[in-house]
Amino acid sequence: MALNAPRYVCLSDLHLGAAYSTLTYADAQGRPDPGRPSDTQVAFGSALRQLLSTMDGPPPTLILLGDVLDMGLSPMGDVAAAFRCFVETVMQDGGRPVFAPRVLYVPGNHDHHLWRIAQDQQFQDALQQGRIEDDLIKHTALFEDAVAGDVAGAARIASSMLTRLVAGCPGLADARVDIAYPNLGLLDASRRRCVVLHHGHYIDPMYRVMTILNAQAPGRSAGRNPGTVTVSDLEGQNGAWVDFMWSDLGSSGMTGAGAGKLYEVMRDAAASHDFSQRLAALLVAKLDQNFGMSGSMDVFQGITVSQLVLGTLDATLGRGAESQRDGYAEVMSADDVADLRWYLSGPVKLQLEQAGLKPSELDFSFVFGHSHKPFEDELPVAGFDRPVGIFNTGGWVMDQPTMTTTQGASAMFIDDALNVASLRLFNDPVNGRMPPVHARGIGGFRDRDNPMLAALAAGIERTAPAWGAFSRNAQQATQSRATLLLDEFFTASVAVIADARAEMEARAKTMAKANA
């Protein structure tokens, strides 16, 4: 018997083109080839096609929920080749499309530049129609269809680049990719059930730091009230630096390569500590060279310039990386939950109200990624009478060499009635074992009454051999990338420390001779 089919399938945080993605092919030395699919990608495409073939109904719409392209750390040619490879491996089967012709793409921080391109495109389209807009559009409409009160200037914006990459594959000539940003809303016919999808970067305080700073300015106390911060505010205040720092550097030559190396170092606490030692030695040398401030000079109470610089860097770079590493012991810390509540009770709730909806009356779910730690739960949120269903898609990358049960990836299946079910694809293998692919809900009565969850579980059972093959490939990929990270960071760290110490000792000897 055919199973109930999803209307939408959502994937995020693929980081295509990046060497640390399990979907990017890499040789034994870790050198990536973005034009070739990894074994994990091939196995995933095969298993997903088999799973969807067990379900009745038309092909589902694919939603790509940000950081699908790793534009922040990879050249444009690499991410384009990697995306084309993904399309050929996952989105078509022998020239037959696996998904509906239209792909919905919600950019994140690593592919934020796609939104910048869409903004320019929307402005040029207006010019062709004889209009001069006041400024670039800050966000798209939350919902596809016109909803009373929705104030955005465009529903979705076509991505010419991605459309060309998709449509160039066999059987996909009619395909197109449309951009929604920063939130994509789905609403059922009764206007009672709603799903909002967001990559997740504006939940993270790091990516809305300009909004936080603006709120501290005199006379701007209103900015500290989440109910007054709109998605337009978030993008207008933070979009430019997010685009530069996280989505443009991949095409910046040696500068981009240096930023990529710093990003890799910052993902590991030990490596970031070694990096801060080396950077401190170089900064002290510059202070001495340009201002005559010796590293051994007392600043106060016996603390030297060298100690002050090293302490400052270690307290920022080093401690920041260590806190990220500690965060992998749990899917969300208390602060993370508070930030999620802030986003839902503020910008999201306000956007729903602007669209003419009453959040308190909605059966509401929220899907996001960004953290690379998949989970499903319920969360009481101010302004919503019912607990909000929370689904995180995780990520396909190795953020650190230490295996933790919280790292992993999921795909979200959403049916016509907007029931949401999570296809838990993998978590890091711990003690040599990776959990098998399985279906997950948020628990309780919602799971009992969720036909999408039941259909997904039955479909996985029917295609178990294919998912078993996927799990074996995913485990091998995560373990090999963890080994490469360990070799890169912990072997190289010995040389980094030795070099930093040698430079400091050489500088001290030079200064001693000069003072003799």
C-alpha positions in Angstrom: 0.0 0.0 0.0 1.3 3.5 -0.9 2.0 5.8 1.9 1.0 9.4 2.4 3.5 11.6 0.5 5.2 14.7 1.7 4.4 18.0 0.0 7.8 19.4 1.1 11.2 18.0 1.9 13.6 20.3 3.7 17.4 20.0 3.8 19.9 22.5 5.2 23.6 23.0 6.1 25.0 20.8 3.3 28.0 23.2 3.0 28.6 22.0 -0.6 32.0 22.8 -1.8 33.6 22.8 1.6 36.3 20.1 2.4 34.7 19.5 5.8 31.3 18.6 4.4 30.6 14.8 4.2 28.8 15.5 0.9 32.0 16.8 -0.7 34.4 14.3 -2.3 37.8 14.3 -0.7 40.9 12.1 -1.3 42.8 10.3 1.5 44.7 13.6 2.2 41.5 15.6 2.5 41.9 17.4 -0.8 38.4 18.2 -2.0 37.0 17.7 -5.6 33.7 19.6 -5.6 32.8 18.2 -9.1 32.6 14.7 -7.7 29.9 13.4 -5.3 31.1 11.7 -2.1 30.1 8.2 -1.4 27.8 9.6 1.3 26.0 11.8 -1.2 25.5 9.0 -3.7 24.1 6.7 -1.0 21.8 9.5 0.3 20.5 10.2 -3.2 19.8 6.5 -3.8 18.1 6.0 -0.4 16.0 9.1 -0.7 14.7 8.2 -4.1 13.7 4.8 -2.9 12.0 6.3 0.1 10.0 8.7 -2.0 9.0 6.0 -4.4 7.1 4.2 -1.6 4.9 7.3 -1.0 1.8 8.2 -3.0 1.3 11.6 -4.6 3.2 14.1 -6.9 6.9 14.9 -6.4 7.4 17.1 -3.3 8.9 20.6 -3.3 12.5 20.7 -2.2 13.2 23.4 0.4 16.9 24.3 0.8 17.2 26.0 4.2 20.5 27.8 4.1 24.2 27.1 4.2 23.6 24.7 1.3 26.5 26.4 -0.6 29.6 27.2 1.4 30.3 30.5 -0.3 32.1 31.9 2.7 35.0 29.5 2.5 35.0 28.2 -1.1 35.4 30.0 -4.5 32.3 30.5 -6.6 33.4 28.0 -9.2 33.8 25.3 -6.5 30.3 25.9 -5.0 28.7 26.0 -8.4 30.3 22.7 -9.4 29.4 21.2 -6.0 25.7 22.3 -6.4 25.5 20.9 -10.0 26.9 17.6 -8.6 24.3 17.6 -5.9 21.5 18.2 -8.4 22.7 15.4 -10.6 23.1 12.9 -7.7 20.1 13.7 -5.5 17.5 15.7 -7.5 17.2 13.5 -10.6 17.1 9.8 -11.4 18.1 8.8 -14.8 16.7 12.0 -16.3 13.5 11.8 -14.2 13.0 14.6 -11.7 12.7 13.5 -8.1 11.2 16.8 -6.9 8.7 19.3 -8.1 10.1 21.7 -10.8 10.2 24.6 -8.3 12.9 24.7 -5.6 12.5 27.1 -2.7 15.8 28.4 -1.3 16.2 30.2 2.0 19.7 31.5 2.3 21.7 31.4 5.6 24.9 33.0 6.6 27.4 31.0 4.5 25.3 31.5 1.3 23.9 35.0 2.3 25.3 36.3 -1.0 22.5 34.6 -2.8 20.2 37.0 -1.1 22.3 40.0 -2.1 22.1 38.8 -5.7 18.3 38.4 -5.3 18.0 42.0 -3.9 19.8 43.4 -7.0 17.6 41.2 -9.3 14.4 42.5 -7.7 15.6 46.1 -8.0 16.5 45.6 -11.7 13.1 43.9 -12.3 11.4 47.0 -10.9 13.4 49.3 -13.2 12.3 47.2 -16.2 8.7 47.8 -15.1 9.3 51.5 -15.0 9.6 51.8 -11.2 12.5 53.1 -9.1 12.4 51.5 -5.7 13.4 53.6 -2.6 16.0 50.9 -1.6 16.9 47.3 -1.9 14.2 45.0 -0.6 15.0 43.9 3.0 13.0 40.6 3.0 10.4 38.7 1.0 6.8 38.2 2.0 6.4 35.5 4.6 3.7 33.6 2.6 3.5 32.7 -1.0 -0.1 33.8 -1.6 -1.2 37.3 -0.7 -2.3 37.5 2.9 -4.0 40.6 4.2 -1.5 43.0 5.7 1.7 41.4 4.4 3.9 44.4 3.9 6.8 42.9 1.9 7.4 44.0 -1.7 7.9 40.6 -3.3 6.8 37.1 -2.6 9.7 35.1 -4.0 12.7 36.2 -6.2 14.1 34.0 -8.9 17.7 32.9 -8.7 19.1 33.0 -12.2 22.4 31.4 -11.3 20.9 28.4 -9.4 18.1 28.0 -11.9 20.7 27.7 -14.7 22.7 25.1 -12.7 19.6 23.0 -12.1 18.0 23.4 -15.5 21.2 22.3 -17.2 20.8 18.7 -15.8 19.0 16.0 -17.7 15.3 16.0 -17.2 15.3 19.3 -15.3 15.0 21.8 -18.1 11.7 23.2 -16.6 13.1 23.6 -13.1 13.6 26.9 -11.3 14.9 28.1 -8.0 13.2 30.9 -6.1 14.6 32.8 -3.1 12.7 33.5 0.1 14.4 35.4 2.9 14.9 35.4 5.9 11.7 33.4 6.7 9.6 31.1 4.6 6.0 30.6 5.8 3.6 27.8 5.0 -0.1 28.1 5.9 -2.8 25.6 5.5 -6.2 26.2 4.0 -7.9 26.8 7.3 -5.3 29.4 8.3 -5.0 27.6 11.6 -1.8 25.6 11.1 1.4 27.3 10.1 5.1 26.3 9.7 7.8 29.0 9.5 11.3 28.0 8.2 14.5 30.1 8.9 18.1 29.1 8.5 18.8 30.1 12.1 21.5 32.7 11.9 19.4 35.5 13.3 18.7 33.4 16.4 22.4 33.4 17.0 23.5 36.7 18.8 26.7 36.6 16.8 24.9 37.4 13.6 22.6 40.1 15.0 25.4 41.9 16.9 24.7 45.2 15.2 21.1 45.1 16.4 22.3 44.3 19.9 24.8 47.2 19.8 22.1 49.6 18.4 19.8 48.7 21.3 22.4 49.8 23.8 22.7 53.3 22.3 21.1 56.2 24.2 17.4 56.7 23.3 17.1 53.3 21.7 15.8 51.2 24.6 12.9 50.1 22.3 15.4 47.9 20.5 15.8 45.7 23.5 12.1 44.8 23.3 11.8 41.8 20.9 8.3 42.8 20.0 9.6 45.9 18.2 12.5 44.3 16.2 11.4 43.3 12.7 13.0 41.0 10.2 13.6 44.1 8.2 15.5 45.6 11.1 17.6 42.5 11.5 18.6 42.3 7.8 19.1 46.0 7.4 21.4 46.3 10.4 23.3 43.0 10.1 23.0 41.8 6.5 26.0 43.7 5.1 28.6 42.4 7.6 27.1 38.9 7.5 27.5 38.9 3.8 31.1 40.1 3.9 32.3 38.0 6.7 30.5 34.7 6.0 29.5 34.7 2.4 31.9 36.7 0.3 35.4 35.7 1.5 35.4 32.5 -0.5 36.0 34.5 -3.6 38.6 36.8 -2.0 41.8 34.9 -3.0 44.4 34.6 -0.3 42.4 36.8 2.0 39.6 34.2 1.7 42.0 31.4 2.2 43.3 33.0 5.4 39.7 33.5 6.6 39.0 29.9 5.9 42.0 28.8 7.9 41.0 31.0 10.8 37.5 29.5 10.7 38.9 26.0 10.8 41.2 27.0 13.7 38.3 28.6 15.6 36.3 25.3 15.4 38.9 23.7 17.7 39.7 25.0 21.1 43.3 23.6 21.3 44.2 25.0 17.8 42.7 28.4 18.6 44.8 28.6 21.8 48.0 27.8 19.8 46.9 30.4 17.1 46.4 33.1 19.8 49.9 32.4 21.1 51.4 32.9 17.7 49.3 36.0 17.0 50.3 37.4 20.4 54.0 37.1 19.5 53.5 38.9 16.2 51.5 41.7 17.8 54.1 42.2 20.5 56.8 42.4 17.8 54.8 45.0 16.0 54.3 47.1 19.2 58.1 47.0 19.7 58.9 47.8 16.1 56.4 50.7 15.7 56.1 52.1 19.2 59.2 50.9 21.1 57.1 48.9 23.6 59.0 45.9 24.6 57.1 42.7 25.4 58.9 42.6 28.8 57.7 46.1 29.7 55.6 46.3 32.9 52.1 47.6 32.3 50.9 47.4 35.9 51.4 45.2 39.0 54.1 43.2 37.3 52.0 42.3 34.2 54.0 42.7 31.0 52.9 43.8 27.5 53.4 40.2 26.3 51.2 38.8 29.1 48.5 41.4 28.5 48.3 40.8 24.8 48.3 37.0 25.1 45.7 37.1 27.9 43.4 39.3 25.9 43.6 37.1 22.8 43.2 33.9 24.7 40.1 35.4 26.5 38.5 36.1 23.2 39.7 33.7 20.5 40.5 30.9 22.8 37.6 31.1 25.2 35.2 31.6 22.3 36.3 28.4 20.6 36.2 26.5 23.9 32.6 27.6 24.6 31.6 26.4 21.1 33.2 23.1 21.9 31.5 22.8 25.3 28.2 23.5 23.6 28.3 20.2 21.8 27.5 18.4 25.0 23.9 19.5 24.6 21.7 20.5 21.6 20.8 23.9 23.1 22.1 25.7 26.2 19.8 27.8 28.4 21.1 30.9 26.5 20.3 29.2 23.2 16.8 28.6 24.3 16.4 32.2 25.4 17.6 33.4 22.0 15.2 31.1 20.2 12.3 32.4 22.3 13.5 35.9 21.5 13.3 35.3 17.8 9.9 33.5 17.9 8.2 35.9 20.3 9.6 39.0 18.5 10.4 39.1 14.8 8.5 35.9 13.8 5.4 36.8 15.9 5.4 40.4 14.5 5.7 39.1 10.9 2.8 36.7 11.5 0.7 39.6 12.8 1.7 41.8 9.9 0.3 39.1 7.6 -3.0 39.3 9.4 -2.7 36.2 11.5 -3.2 35.8 15.3 -0.2 33.8 16.6 -2.1 32.9 19.8 -4.6 30.9 17.7 -2.1 29.0 15.5 -1.0 25.4 15.6 2.6 26.6 15.0 5.8 24.8 14.1 9.3 26.3 13.5 12.1 24.6 11.4 15.6 25.8 11.5 19.2 24.6 11.1 22.5 26.5 11.6 23.6 24.8 14.8 24.5 21.4 13.2 22.7 19.7 16.0 19.4 18.1 15.0 16.6 17.8 17.5 12.8 17.8 17.9 10.9 19.3 20.8 8.1 21.6 22.0 8.7 25.1 23.5 6.3 27.4 25.3 6.7 30.9 23.7 5.1 34.2 24.7 2.3 35.1 22.4 1.5 31.5 21.3 -1.2 29.7 23.4 0.1 26.3 22.4 3.7 25.1 22.7 5.6 25.7 19.5 6.8 22.6 17.7 10.6 23.0 17.2 12.6 21.0 14.5 16.3 21.4 13.8 17.8 20.0 10.6 21.4 19.7 11.9 24.3 19.8 9.4 26.4 17.6 7.2 29.8 18.8 8.4 32.4 17.9 11.0 32.8 21.0 13.2 35.3 19.4 15.5 37.3 16.2 15.6 35.8 15.0 18.9 32.7 12.8 18.2 29.6 13.9 20.1 26.1 12.4 20.0 24.6 15.9 19.4 26.2 16.5 16.0 24.3 15.1 13.0 21.7 15.8 10.3 18.0 15.4 9.6 15.7 16.1 6.7 12.2 17.5 7.4 9.1 16.0 5.7 6.0 18.2 5.7 2.7 17.0 4.3 -0.3 18.9 2.8 -1.8 19.4 6.2 1.5 20.8 7.5 2.3 17.9 9.7 6.1 17.8 10.3 8.2 14.7 10.7 12.0 14.5 11.0 14.0 12.0 9.1 17.0 11.6 11.4 19.8 10.7 9.0 22.8 10.4 11.3 24.5 11.4 14.5 28.2 11.2 15.1 29.3 7.6 15.7 30.3 7.2 19.4 32.2 4.1 20.4 32.2 2.9 16.8 28.4 2.9 16.3 26.2 5.3 14.4 22.5 5.2 15.2 20.4 3.9 12.2 18.2 6.2 10.2 14.8 6.6 11.8 11.7 8.9 11.9 11.2 11.3 14.8 8.5 13.6 16.1 8.3 15.9 19.0 6.6 13.4 21.3 3.3 13.2 23.0 -0.2 13.5 21.4 1.2 15.3 18.4 3.1 12.2 17.3 0.1 9.9 17.8 -2.0 12.1 15.5 0.8 12.8 12.9 0.2 10.8 9.7 3.4 12.1 8.1 5.4 10.6 11.0 3.7 7.3 10.6 4.2 7.2 6.8 7.9 8.2 7.1 8.6 5.4 9.7 6.9 2.9 7.4 8.8 4.1 4.4 12.1 3.8 6.2 11.3 0.2 7.1 10.5 -0.6 3.5 13.8 0.8 2.3 16.0 -0.3 5.2 18.8 -1.8 3.0 19.4 1.5 1.2 19.5 3.4 4.5 21.8 0.9 6.0 24.2 1.5 3.1 23.9 5.3 3.6 24.7 4.9 7.4 27.8 2.9 6.6 29.0 5.6 4.2 28.1 8.4 6.6 30.0 6.8 9.4 33.1 6.3 7.3 32.9 9.9 6.2 32.6 11.4 9.6 35.4 9.2 11.0 37.8 10.0 8.2 37.2 13.7 8.5 37.6 13.6 12.2 41.0 11.9 11.7 42.0 14.5 9.3 41.0 17.3 11.7 43.0 15.6 14.5 46.0 15.3 12.3 45.8 18.9 11.1 45.1 20.6 14.4 46.9 18.6 17.0 50.0 17.6 15.0 50.3 21.0 13.6 49.7 22.7 16.9 53.1 21.4 18.2 54.9 23.2 15.4 52.7 26.3 15.9 53.7 26.6 19.6 57.3 25.9 18.8 57.4 28.6 16.1 55.7 31.1 18.4 58.2 30.5 21.2 61.1 30.6 18.9 60.1 34.0 17.6 59.6 35.3 21.1 63.0 34.0 22.2 64.7 35.4 19.1 63.1 38.8 19.7 64.2 38.7 23.4 67.8 37.9 22.4 67.9 40.7 19.8 66.6 43.2 22.4 69.1 42.0 25.0 72.0 42.6 22.5 70.6 46.0 21.6 70.4 47.0 25.3 73.9 45.6 26.1 
